[in-house]
Amino acid sequence: MTCCLSSCAAACSAALEPLLRQHPGYSNLFTVDIRGDLVCSAVPAPTPVNVADRDYFQAVLRTRALAVGTPTVAWDLSAALHGAARAS
């Protein structure tokens, strides 16, 4: 399947939305690229988001294993969260 970046991101976000509804303990589900830039998100981001400085992202780059970060504040400042990531 080929798609342009914007249509793939829209499809990804649409796929994440129902998953987030099924797991109310999570505040968001999202994917980022290798640079840490937000690609898609179940909850739309009001501004561009980059997680390259987050500990869980750095750990995944180093180990390529599942990583859970230390508590931090969501980009919209609405909630505290734990970031988690894995390489694909």
N, C-alpha and C positions, 0 to 999 in steps of 0.2 A: 504494500500500500504506500502510495506517495501522497503527501499533502504539504501545503505550505505551512510555515511555522505557526501562523496565527490560527489556522483551522485545526492543527494538531493540538495547540494549547487550549483552544476552546473545547475540543473533544475530551481532552484530559481533565479539564476543570469540571465538565459535565459528568464525567465518570466518578470524580472524587466527591461531588456533592451528596449523592445518595449514601456513599460509604460513611461520610461524616454523620449523616442523620442516623445511621445504624449504630454509631458509637458515640453516644452523647457525652462520654467522659473526655473526649478530645475537643479542643477548641478549633483546630484546623488540621487539614491534611494538604500537603503541597509537595511539589517536586521542584528541584533546582538543577541547573546545568553544572558542568565541571568547574565553572568560574564562581558558582554560588548564587547566580542570578535566578530569581523566581521564574519558572516556566509556566506552571499552572497551580491553581489553588482552589480548594473548595469554597473558601471565603475570599472574595475579591480584595486585593490589596489596593489601598487608595493611592499609593505611590510606588515607584520601583523598589523592589526589595532585593537585598543581597545578604547572604548568610555566610560569606567566605570567612568572616572573622569569628564565627561561632565555634565553640570548642568541639561540638559534635561533628561539624563539617570538617574541621581540621583533622579530627581523629579518623574519619572515614577515608580521607585522602591518604593518611599515613598507613592505615591498616587494611583498608578495603573490607572491614568487618562492621557489624552492627555497632553503633555508638549512641549513647544517651548523654545529653549535655547536662550541665548544671542549670538550676532554675534561672530564668531570665524573664524579661517583660516582652509581651507580644508587640509587634511593630505598630499596632494601633493603640498601644498602651492600655488596652482593656483588660488584660489578664496576665497573670504569671503563667509561665509554661516551661515544660521540659522539652527540648528539641531532641529528636531521635533521627538517625539516618542510617542508610546502608547503601553500599555501592551496587550498581546494577551492571 
